[in-house]
Amino acid sequence: MLKNLTAILEKAEAFAKDRDIEPEVLVNWRLAPDMLPLSNQIQIAADFAKGTTARLAGARVPSYPDEETTLAELKARIAKTVKFVEGFKPKDIDGSETRDITLIVGGQEMRFKGEPYLVHFALPNFYFHVTTAYDILRRCGVDIGKRDFIGMT
């Protein structure tokens, strides 16, 4: 999904260039005043990808500062995340279904076993933010569709 998101961001770059729109307009766009902008949606999706993989493998979760202000920087963050995630092997995660996972979310401690963490918390959050990033760009007029979202282009 992160690779699909990169392809969508490339279409957004072309869209902005073709219409003489400053790309930062897209980076800062949000669906509603009380929602996070595109940049944050992508940062959070990347954080869920790296954090989930690391936690299930019992590894340290790397921290990335949320400093991206351009589409190129967002694509670089995705690439860094994909490289990190692809560094794990299936054996690193095998048996993590019952691993204890503790997070602090909004100042509140949350405790999970590995499988419920993945299925009921991490994946829904990851897909929410990827979908919201897609929706923001679609709302801006970027010519993307379901095939782009699922990587069938």
Contacts in CASP RR format, 6 or more apart in sequence:
PFRMAT RR
TARGET T0000
AUTHOR 0000-0000-0000
METHOD contacts of the structure
MODEL  1
MLKNLTAILEKAEAFAKDRDIEPEVLVNWRLAPDMLPLSNQIQIAADFAK
GTTARLAGARVPSYPDEETTLAELKARIAKTVKFVEGFKPKDIDGSETRD
ITLIVGGQEMRFKGEPYLVHFALPNFYFHVTTAYDILRRCGVDIGKRDFI
GMT
1 45 0 8 1.000
1 126 0 8 1.000
1 127 0 8 1.000
1 130 0 8 1.000
2 45 0 8 1.000
2 46 0 8 1.000
2 49 0 8 1.000
2 78 0 8 1.000
2 81 0 8 1.000
2 82 0 8 1.000
2 85 0 8 1.000
2 130 0 8 1.000
3 78 0 8 1.000
3 82 0 8 1.000
3 151 0 8 1.000
4 148 0 8 1.000
4 149 0 8 1.000
4 150 0 8 1.000
4 151 0 8 1.000
5 42 0 8 1.000
5 45 0 8 1.000
5 78 0 8 1.000
5 130 0 8 1.000
5 133 0 8 1.000
5 134 0 8 1.000
6 75 0 8 1.000
6 78 0 8 1.000
6 79 0 8 1.000
7 148 0 8 1.000
7 151 0 8 1.000
7 153 0 8 1.000
8 133 0 8 1.000
8 134 0 8 1.000
8 137 0 8 1.000
8 142 0 8 1.000
8 144 0 8 1.000
8 148 0 8 1.000
8 149 0 8 1.000
9 42 0 8 1.000
9 71 0 8 1.000
9 74 0 8 1.000
9 75 0 8 1.000
9 78 0 8 1.000
9 137 0 8 1.000
10 75 0 8 1.000
11 137 0 8 1.000
11 142 0 8 1.000
11 143 0 8 1.000
11 144 0 8 1.000
11 148 0 8 1.000
12 23 0 8 1.000
12 26 0 8 1.000
12 71 0 8 1.000
12 137 0 8 1.000
12 140 0 8 1.000
12 142 0 8 1.000
13 23 0 8 1.000
13 71 0 8 1.000
13 72 0 8 1.000
15 21 0 8 1.000
15 26 0 8 1.000
15 137 0 8 1.000
15 140 0 8 1.000
15 141 0 8 1.000
15 142 0 8 1.000
15 143 0 8 1.000
16 22 0 8 1.000
16 23 0 8 1.000
16 25 0 8 1.000
16 26 0 8 1.000
16 71 0 8 1.000
23 70 0 8 1.000
23 71 0 8 1.000
24 69 0 8 1.000
24 70 0 8 1.000
25 140 0 8 1.000
26 38 0 8 1.000
26 71 0 8 1.000
26 136 0 8 1.000
26 137 0 8 1.000
26 140 0 8 1.000
26 142 0 8 1.000
27 37 0 8 1.000
27 38 0 8 1.000
27 39 0 8 1.000
27 68 0 8 1.000
27 69 0 8 1.000
27 70 0 8 1.000
27 71 0 8 1.000
27 74 0 8 1.000
28 37 0 8 1.000
28 38 0 8 1.000
28 39 0 8 1.000
29 37 0 8 1.000
29 38 0 8 1.000
29 136 0 8 1.000
29 137 0 8 1.000
29 139 0 8 1.000
29 140 0 8 1.000
30 36 0 8 1.000
30 37 0 8 1.000
30 38 0 8 1.000
30 136 0 8 1.000
31 132 0 8 1.000
31 135 0 8 1.000
31 136 0 8 1.000
31 139 0 8 1.000
35 132 0 8 1.000
36 44 0 8 1.000
36 132 0 8 1.000
37 136 0 8 1.000
38 74 0 8 1.000
38 133 0 8 1.000
38 136 0 8 1.000
38 137 0 8 1.000
39 66 0 8 1.000
39 68 0 8 1.000
39 69 0 8 1.000
39 74 0 8 1.000
40 66 0 8 1.000
41 129 0 8 1.000
41 130 0 8 1.000
41 132 0 8 1.000
41 133 0 8 1.000
41 136 0 8 1.000
42 68 0 8 1.000
42 74 0 8 1.000
42 77 0 8 1.000
42 78 0 8 1.000
42 129 0 8 1.000
42 133 0 8 1.000
43 64 0 8 1.000
43 66 0 8 1.000
43 68 0 8 1.000
43 74 0 8 1.000
43 77 0 8 1.000
44 125 0 8 1.000
44 129 0 8 1.000
45 126 0 8 1.000
45 129 0 8 1.000
45 130 0 8 1.000
45 133 0 8 1.000
46 64 0 8 1.000
46 77 0 8 1.000
46 78 0 8 1.000
46 80 0 8 1.000
46 81 0 8 1.000
47 64 0 8 1.000
48 122 0 8 1.000
48 125 0 8 1.000
48 126 0 8 1.000
48 129 0 8 1.000
49 81 0 8 1.000
49 82 0 8 1.000
49 85 0 8 1.000
49 126 0 8 1.000
50 61 0 8 1.000
50 62 0 8 1.000
50 64 0 8 1.000
50 81 0 8 1.000
50 84 0 8 1.000
50 85 0 8 1.000
51 61 0 8 1.000
51 122 0 8 1.000
52 117 0 8 1.000
52 118 0 8 1.000
52 122 0 8 1.000
52 123 0 8 1.000
52 126 0 8 1.000
53 59 0 8 1.000
53 84 0 8 1.000
53 85 0 8 1.000
53 88 0 8 1.000
53 93 0 8 1.000
54 60 0 8 1.000
54 61 0 8 1.000
54 62 0 8 1.000
54 84 0 8 1.000
55 61 0 8 1.000
55 99 0 8 1.000
55 101 0 8 1.000
55 114 0 8 1.000
55 117 0 8 1.000
56 93 0 8 1.000
56 96 0 8 1.000
56 99 0 8 1.000
56 101 0 8 1.000
56 114 0 8 1.000
56 117 0 8 1.000
56 118 0 8 1.000
57 88 0 8 1.000
57 92 0 8 1.000
57 93 0 8 1.000
57 96 0 8 1.000
58 96 0 8 1.000
58 99 0 8 1.000
59 88 0 8 1.000
59 92 0 8 1.000
62 84 0 8 1.000
64 77 0 8 1.000
64 80 0 8 1.000
64 81 0 8 1.000
67 73 0 8 1.000
68 74 0 8 1.000
68 76 0 8 1.000
68 77 0 8 1.000
96 114 0 8 1.000
96 115 0 8 1.000
97 113 0 8 1.000
97 114 0 8 1.000
97 115 0 8 1.000
98 113 0 8 1.000
98 114 0 8 1.000
98 115 0 8 1.000
99 113 0 8 1.000
99 114 0 8 1.000
100 111 0 8 1.000
100 112 0 8 1.000
100 113 0 8 1.000
100 114 0 8 1.000
101 111 0 8 1.000
101 112 0 8 1.000
101 113 0 8 1.000
101 114 0 8 1.000
101 117 0 8 1.000
102 109 0 8 1.000
102 110 0 8 1.000
102 111 0 8 1.000
102 112 0 8 1.000
103 109 0 8 1.000
103 110 0 8 1.000
103 112 0 8 1.000
104 110 0 8 1.000
110 121 0 8 1.000
112 121 0 8 1.000
131 149 0 8 1.000
134 144 0 8 1.000
134 145 0 8 1.000
134 148 0 8 1.000
134 149 0 8 1.000
137 144 0 8 1.000
138 144 0 8 1.000
138 145 0 8 1.000
147 153 0 8 1.000
END
